[in-house]
Amino acid sequence: MDSIDFLRRTWGIYLPATYQDVRDADGIRMALDAQPALLNGVNNGVPSYLTNYFETSVIHALIAPQRAVEMYGPEKQMGSWTTKTATFPVIQSAGDVASYDDYSEQGMTDANGTFVGRDSYHFQTHVQLGELEVDMLREGNIDIATEKRLSAGVTLSTFQNSTYFFGVAGLRLYGALNDPSLPAPIQPAPTGTGNSRNWNDKTGEQIIGDLMLLVNQLINTSGQIIDMESPIQFNMSAVAQAKLLGKVNSFNISGAQAFRNIFPNATIKTAPQFSTDAGELVQALVTEYEGVNTIQPAFTVKLKAGPVVQGTSYTRQKMVQGTWGSIVRRPNFVASMLGV
């Protein structure tokens, strides 16, 4: 019995790659203590999934900050989702006086009443979940049902925030930046390099000078109800804020310190909506006077969730929200500067 038959009978297998019957020219077997041939392919490393780290927390993509409510005050609910229009009575006092005389009929006081109308707008989105989709993503540690509902809330709130700034075209629904009752924006002074109006080309003193122009505009439009001691709020983009606060004047005083020195009761709020196609916009206003909000963000319904509709292997749900945009109650308490 040769060695191959012996292996087959004894072990039931024969692996020629592991057994070699090597003989010399005289037929004498040689010692087989050298490295044998490999059974498998050349090792290129372990499977990649064994060296992969899997993060257990979910990372959410960032969205632009929603700051209209932070800038203009708390939202107010007006009506419900069945309310289509709103009417705001506005009263303005008027009158004159005359020198007293027992028989004089001169001097008269009056009150002028007008009614301003606004339209509401309702918008919707859907959340749809497939059964296989939910189970597959659960294997990846993602609760897609919760994530989609959170995404629906963000989607609705983002649009709502946009209406608070810009309203909705085609309706009597305006925002805090485009209400037709707002005074027209003024321009910065042409005092920068080459008579530039852009704050990039201006010194710290020249930028503060532009803010003084804006405050003077606010004082004039308010009939001098507003003054330098009033709690003025400056709204602008983060880009304009960096131009304002990052400058150092000729006395080595930073823009931030100079701003606090000149406007001790003023604050700065930022939002990306102030970077417009027409240039950087800066808005100065007194947010509240005698208990009345100068600009009032308003909604009809904050969130209305419809019934969950069951499909063959999926569910679908509608979510609705309604807005009035921003109601500008006292436009004379707002001043704007465009092109900084």
Rosetta blueprint (number, residue, H / E / L):
1 M L
2 D L
3 S H
4 I H
5 D H
6 F H
7 L H
8 R H
9 R H
10 T H
11 W H
12 G L
13 I L
14 Y L
15 L L
16 P L
17 A L
18 T L
19 Y L
20 Q L
21 D L
22 V L
23 R E
24 D L
25 A L
26 D L
27 G L
28 I L
29 R E
30 M L
31 A L
32 L L
33 D L
34 A L
35 Q L
36 P L
37 A L
38 L L
39 L L
40 N L
41 G L
42 V L
43 N L
44 N L
45 G L
46 V L
47 P L
48 S H
49 Y H
50 L H
51 T H
52 N L
53 Y L
54 F L
55 E L
56 T L
57 S L
58 V L
59 I L
60 H L
61 A L
62 L L
63 I L
64 A L
65 P L
66 Q L
67 R L
68 A H
69 V H
70 E H
71 M H
72 Y H
73 G L
74 P L
75 E L
76 K E
77 Q E
78 M L
79 G L
80 S L
81 W L
82 T L
83 T L
84 K L
85 T E
86 A E
87 T E
88 F E
89 P E
90 V E
91 I E
92 Q E
93 S E
94 A E
95 G E
96 D E
97 V L
98 A L
99 S L
100 Y L
101 D L
102 D L
103 Y L
104 S L
105 E L
106 Q L
107 G L
108 M E
109 T E
110 D E
111 A E
112 N E
113 G E
114 T E
115 F E
116 V E
117 G E
118 R E
119 D E
120 S L
121 Y E
122 H E
123 F E
124 Q E
125 T E
126 H E
127 V E
128 Q E
129 L E
130 G E
131 E H
132 L H
133 E H
134 V H
135 D H
136 M H
137 L H
138 R H
139 E H
140 G L
141 N L
142 I L
143 D L
144 I H
145 A H
146 T H
147 E H
148 K H
149 R H
150 L H
151 S H
152 A H
153 G H
154 V H
155 T H
156 L H
157 S H
158 T H
159 F H
160 Q H
161 N H
162 S H
163 T H
164 Y H
165 F H
166 F H
167 G L
168 V L
169 A L
170 G L
171 L L
172 R L
173 L L
174 Y L
175 G L
176 A L
177 L L
178 N L
179 D L
180 P L
181 S L
182 L L
183 P L
184 A L
185 P L
186 I E
187 Q L
188 P L
189 A L
190 P L
191 T L
192 G L
193 T H
194 G H
195 N H
196 S L
197 R L
198 N L
199 W H
200 N H
201 D H
202 K L
203 T L
204 G H
205 E H
206 Q H
207 I H
208 I H
209 G H
210 D H
211 L H
212 M H
213 L H
214 L H
215 V H
216 N H
217 Q H
218 L H
219 I H
220 N H
221 T H
222 S L
223 G L
224 Q L
225 I L
226 I L
227 D L
228 M L
229 E L
230 S L
231 P L
232 I L
233 Q E
234 F E
235 N E
236 M E
237 S L
238 A H
239 V H
240 A H
241 Q H
242 A H
243 K H
244 L H
245 L H
246 G L
247 K L
248 V E
249 N L
250 S L
251 F L
252 N L
253 I L
254 S E
255 G H
256 A H
257 Q H
258 A H
259 F H
260 R H
261 N H
262 I H
263 F L
264 P L
265 N L
266 A L
267 T E
268 I E
269 K E
270 T E
271 A L
272 P H
273 Q H
274 F H
275 S E
276 T E
277 D L
278 A L
279 G E
280 E E
281 L E
282 V E
283 Q E
284 A E
285 L E
286 V L
287 T L
288 E E
289 Y E
290 E L
291 G L
292 V E
293 N E
294 T L
295 I E
296 Q E
297 P E
298 A E
299 F E
300 T L
301 V L
302 K L
303 L L
304 K E
305 A E
306 G L
307 P L
308 V L
309 V E
310 Q E
311 G L
312 T L
313 S L
314 Y E
315 T E
316 R E
317 Q E
318 K E
319 M E
320 V E
321 Q E
322 G E
323 T E
324 W E
325 G E
326 S E
327 I E
328 V E
329 R L
330 R L
331 P H
332 N H
333 F H
334 V E
335 A E
336 S E
337 M E
338 L E
339 G L
340 V L
